[in-house]
Amino acid sequence: MELKAIPEIKTEDEARSIAIDFQKWVSEENLSYSEIIEFNGFFETLSKKFNLTEEFKENGII
């Protein structure tokens, strides 16, 4: 899955939408541990930018 660069993501709603799309996509994929770590880092940084850390943790994104 191609993700936007974090500076390009401008709103909280856009961050949530990307996370939802990711959850749908990843449910049908077999990822390596390194890919999981890479995506986790992306969403952890994104969650901090928009103060969504708790929400992303509750939904299993990070």
N, C-alpha and C positions, 0 to 999 in steps of 0.2 A: 504494500500500500504506500503510495506517495503521500507524504504529509507536507503541508505548507511549512515554511520556516516560521518559527515562533514570532519574530517581529512583524510578520505579515498578518498575523491573527489580531484583529482589532477589537473584538467585543467578546463579552462573556458568553453570549448566545452562540457566537461562532465557535468558541472553544467547546461548548457543550455539544454542538452539532458534530464537530469533528470526533469527539469522544464516542458519541452514539454510532456514527458511521464506522469507527474503528471496532467497536464491540461487535457489530454485525459482521464485519469482514473477518475479524480474528476468530470468530466462532466456527468458521469453515476452513481454517488454515492450520497447518502443522508448522509451528515456529521452532527454531533452534533457541537454545538458551541465550545466545548472544543477541538474537533478534528480539527476544523478550526483554532483555536488559536495555537494549537501545530504545524500544518503544516506551518502556517504563520511564527512562530518563526524560524522554520527550514530554510525556504526559505529566511527570512530576514538575518539570519546569513550567509547563503550561498552566498547571493548577496553581502554582505559586503566583504567576503573573496576574491571574484573575481571582485569587482567593477562593479557589474551588477544591482545595486539598481534601477537606473532609468529605465533600460530595463525591469526588473521584474515588476516594478510598471506600466509601460505602457501596459504590457501584462496581468495585473490583477493577477499576482502570489502573490504579497504582497500588 
